[in-house]
Amino acid sequence: MADDQNVPELFELNNGTMRVKISNYGCTITSLFVPDKNGNFADVVLGFDSLEPYLKGAAPYFGCIVGRVANRIKDGGRKGYDKVVWDVVEHNDGENPSITFKYHSHDGEEGYPGDVNITAKYTLTSSTTMRLDMKATPENKPTPINLAQHTYWNLAGHNSGNVLEHSIEIWANHVTPVDQNTVPTGEIMPVKGTPFDFLTEKKICTSIHEVSGLGYDHNYVLDCGEEKSGLKCAAKVKDPSGSRVLKLWTNAPGMQFYTGNYVNGVEGKSGAVYGKHAGLCLETQGFPNAINQPNFPSVVVQPGEKYEHTMLFEFSSE
């Protein structure tokens, strides 16, 4: 296949305030530097110094785009879009630097029906804001499509220990409970009065011990966030000192909140060792296992229709 001729590389987007490195291997964000309120820069994503560990499979989905269907799908998936080299179709510098990746997913890949053309475009839209636009068009058969961006964030810096002292607010009145294999059961449960309630800002450590399993790894139903330009507010995260804030906007119906429960002694950048809860993931998405749950919003896209998924990562300091 011609796609395999491509060489995994690193590319940079830099607008003078924010600096992001992204690879065409899995559309992976390997580093992202943003300032705090005192102008001190830190790399706030977990990852590796070189591409080799990604290629060897050492990353627990650090920073990549996952597809054709992200997250848990009963009896699904081995080699997803995170483990292929995408084409670079455009790379622009300047005030709003951007890079666009493209991948052709063939009929039968990972058992999914039909050919699909996919693009992912990362843009620095302002001094401390990054936008990701993921688009996919099925060519010839209806197919489930649900892409997610799987960056592990630690706003205090990737090498600063765990994120349990981070506080988070999630604009979701409901969550989709899971079975023992973390596959959603089909139920849509109110968060009020449960450990899943982040309707008002609270520290991750406050209720994490009340969650069965190793921590949070659940899909939130984004149903109450304010909206702007077609995107709704999904989550707001603050580092313990309050000097870095990430506000996430999306047009997706759900968001997987994951607290890095399975990260265990991963040797990352500059000699940092990432342990349990070293980062948190905010993966906006269609609901996991939707294909097997008729009451979940459908993730099936018909030929001639377009899947469009936008995420806006807005950094600030308070």
Residue pairs with C-beta under 8 A, 6 or more apart in sequence:
3 84
3 85
3 87
3 103
3 104
4 85
6 24
6 85
6 86
6 87
7 85
8 23
8 24
8 25
8 51
8 54
8 55
8 85
9 23
9 24
9 25
9 51
9 88
10 21
10 22
10 23
10 30
10 51
11 21
11 22
11 23
11 24
11 88
11 91
11 99
12 19
12 20
12 21
12 22
13 19
13 20
13 22
13 97
13 98
13 99
13 122
13 123
13 124
13 130
14 20
14 93
14 97
14 124
15 95
15 96
15 97
15 124
15 127
16 127
17 34
17 35
17 127
17 128
18 32
18 33
18 34
18 124
18 127
18 128
18 129
18 130
18 315
19 31
19 32
19 33
19 41
20 29
20 31
20 32
20 33
20 122
20 124
20 130
21 29
21 30
21 31
21 32
22 28
22 29
22 30
22 99
22 122
23 30
23 51
23 54
24 85
24 86
24 87
24 88
24 101
25 51
25 54
25 55
25 83
25 84
25 85
25 86
26 54
26 63
26 64
26 65
26 81
26 82
26 83
26 84
26 86
27 64
27 65
27 81
27 82
27 86
27 101
27 120
27 122
28 47
28 54
28 59
28 62
28 63
28 64
28 65
28 82
29 45
29 47
29 63
29 122
29 149
29 151
30 45
30 47
30 48
30 51
30 54
30 62
30 63
31 43
31 45
31 47
31 158
31 269
32 43
32 44
32 45
32 130
32 151
33 41
33 42
33 43
33 44
34 41
34 42
34 44
34 128
34 244
34 315
35 41
35 128
35 317
36 42
36 239
36 241
36 243
36 244
36 317
37 243
37 244
37 317
37 318
38 243
42 156
42 157
42 158
42 160
42 244
43 157
43 158
43 269
44 153
44 154
44 155
44 156
44 157
44 158
44 244
44 246
45 62
45 63
45 151
45 152
45 153
45 154
45 158
45 279
46 62
46 63
46 151
46 152
46 153
46 154
46 158
46 260
46 263
46 266
46 268
46 269
46 274
46 278
46 279
47 59
47 62
47 63
47 158
47 268
47 269
48 54
48 58
48 59
48 62
48 268
48 269
49 269
49 270
53 59
54 62
54 64
57 83
58 266
59 266
60 262
60 263
60 266
61 82
61 150
62 150
62 151
62 152
63 150
63 151
63 152
64 81
64 82
64 149
64 150
65 81
65 82
65 120
65 134
65 147
65 148
65 149
65 150
66 80
66 81
66 82
66 147
66 148
66 149
66 150
66 283
67 80
67 81
67 82
67 105
67 118
67 136
67 145
67 146
67 147
67 148
68 80
68 81
68 105
68 109
68 110
68 112
68 116
68 143
68 144
68 145
68 146
68 147
69 76
69 77
69 112
69 144
69 145
69 146
69 291
69 299
70 80
70 146
70 147
70 148
70 150
70 256
70 283
70 285
70 288
71 146
71 148
71 219
71 256
71 283
71 285
71 288
71 289
72 178
72 181
72 182
72 183
72 184
72 288
72 289
73 144
73 183
73 288
73 289
73 291
73 292
74 181
74 183
74 289
74 292
76 110
76 111
77 110
77 111
78 110
79 110
80 110
81 103
81 105
81 118
81 147
82 150
84 103
86 101
86 102
86 103
86 120
87 101
87 102
87 103
88 99
88 100
88 101
88 102
89 100
89 101
89 102
89 119
90 98
90 99
90 100
90 121
91 98
91 99
91 100
92 98
92 99
96 123
96 124
96 125
97 123
97 124
98 121
98 122
98 123
98 124
99 121
99 122
100 119
100 120
100 121
100 122
101 119
101 120
101 121
102 117
102 118
102 119
103 117
103 118
103 119
103 120
104 115
104 116
104 117
104 118
105 112
105 115
105 116
105 117
105 118
106 115
107 113
107 114
107 115
107 140
107 141
112 143
112 144
113 141
113 142
113 143
114 138
114 139
114 140
114 141
114 142
114 143
114 303
115 138
115 139
115 140
115 141
116 136
116 137
116 138
116 139
116 143
116 145
117 136
117 137
117 139
118 134
118 135
118 136
118 147
119 133
119 134
119 135
119 136
120 132
120 133
120 134
120 135
120 147
121 131
121 132
121 133
122 130
122 131
122 132
123 130
123 131
123 132
123 133
124 130
124 131
125 131
125 312
128 314
128 315
128 316
129 312
129 313
129 314
129 315
130 312
130 313
131 310
131 311
131 312
131 313
132 149
132 310
132 311
132 312
132 313
133 308
133 309
133 310
134 147
134 149
134 307
134 308
134 309
134 310
134 311
135 306
135 307
135 308
135 309
136 145
136 147
136 301
136 306
136 307
137 305
137 306
137 307
138 145
138 301
138 302
138 303
138 305
139 303
140 303
141 303
142 300
142 301
142 302
142 303
143 300
143 301
144 290
144 291
144 299
144 300
144 301
145 299
145 300
145 301
145 307
146 285
146 286
146 288
146 290
146 299
147 285
147 307
147 309
148 256
148 283
148 284
148 285
149 283
149 284
149 311
150 281
150 283
151 281
152 260
152 263
152 274
152 278
152 279
152 280
152 281
153 163
153 237
153 246
153 279
153 280
153 281
153 282
154 160
154 163
154 166
154 239
154 278
154 279
154 280
155 163
155 166
155 237
155 238
155 239
155 244
155 245
155 246
156 163
156 166
156 239
156 240
156 241
156 244
158 268
158 269
158 272
158 274
158 278
158 279
159 268
159 269
159 270
159 272
161 278
162 260
162 275
162 276
162 277
162 278
163 204
163 259
163 260
163 277
163 278
163 279
163 280
164 203
164 204
164 205
164 208
164 259
164 277
165 203
165 204
165 205
165 240
166 203
166 204
166 237
166 238
166 239
166 240
166 280
167 201
167 202
167 203
167 204
167 237
167 238
168 198
168 201
168 202
168 204
168 235
168 236
168 237
168 238
168 257
168 280
169 198
169 199
169 200
169 201
169 202
169 235
169 236
170 198
170 199
170 220
170 234
170 235
170 255
170 257
171 199
171 222
171 223
171 224
171 225
171 226
171 232
171 233
171 234
171 235
172 191
172 198
172 199
172 220
172 221
172 222
172 223
172 224
172 234
172 255
173 190
173 191
173 192
173 199
173 221
173 223
173 224
174 188
174 189
174 190
174 191
174 220
174 221
174 223
175 188
175 189
175 191
175 194
175 196
175 218
175 219
175 220
175 221
176 184
176 185
176 186
176 187
176 188
176 189
176 218
176 219
176 221
176 254
176 287
176 288
176 296
177 184
177 185
177 187
177 189
177 218
178 184
178 185
178 217
178 218
179 185
182 213
182 217
183 288
183 289
184 219
184 287
184 288
184 289
184 293
184 296
186 293
186 295
186 296
188 221
188 295
189 196
191 197
191 198
191 199
191 220
192 199
195 207
195 208
195 210
195 211
196 207
196 211
196 216
196 218
196 220
197 207
198 235
198 257
199 224
201 236
201 238
204 216
204 259
204 277
204 280
208 215
208 216
208 259
213 261
214 261
214 262
214 276
215 258
215 259
215 260
215 261
215 276
215 277
216 257
216 258
216 259
216 261
217 256
217 257
217 258
217 259
217 261
218 256
218 257
219 254
219 255
219 256
219 285
219 287
219 288
220 234
220 254
220 255
220 256
220 257
221 253
221 254
221 287
222 232
222 234
222 250
222 252
222 253
222 254
222 255
222 284
225 232
225 233
225 234
225 249
226 232
226 233
227 233
228 249
230 251
230 310
231 249
231 250
231 251
231 310
231 312
232 249
232 250
232 251
233 247
233 248
233 249
234 248
234 249
234 250
234 252
234 255
234 282
234 284
235 246
235 247
235 248
235 255
235 257
235 282
236 245
236 246
236 247
236 248
237 245
237 246
237 248
237 280
237 282
238 244
238 245
238 318
239 245
242 318
243 317
243 318
244 315
244 316
244 317
245 315
245 316
245 317
245 318
246 313
246 314
246 315
247 313
247 314
247 315
247 316
248 255
248 282
248 284
248 311
248 312
248 313
248 314
249 310
249 311
249 312
249 314
250 284
250 309
250 310
250 311
250 312
251 308
251 309
251 310
252 284
252 285
252 286
252 309
252 311
253 286
253 287
253 297
254 284
254 285
254 286
254 287
254 288
255 282
255 283
255 284
255 285
256 281
256 282
256 283
256 285
256 288
257 280
257 281
257 282
258 280
258 281
258 283
259 277
259 280
260 274
260 276
260 277
260 278
260 279
260 280
260 281
261 276
261 277
262 276
263 274
263 275
263 276
263 277
263 278
263 279
264 275
264 276
265 273
265 274
265 275
266 273
266 274
266 278
267 273
267 274
268 274
284 309
284 311
286 296
286 297
286 299
287 293
287 296
287 297
287 299
289 296
290 296
290 297
290 298
290 299
291 299
291 300
301 307
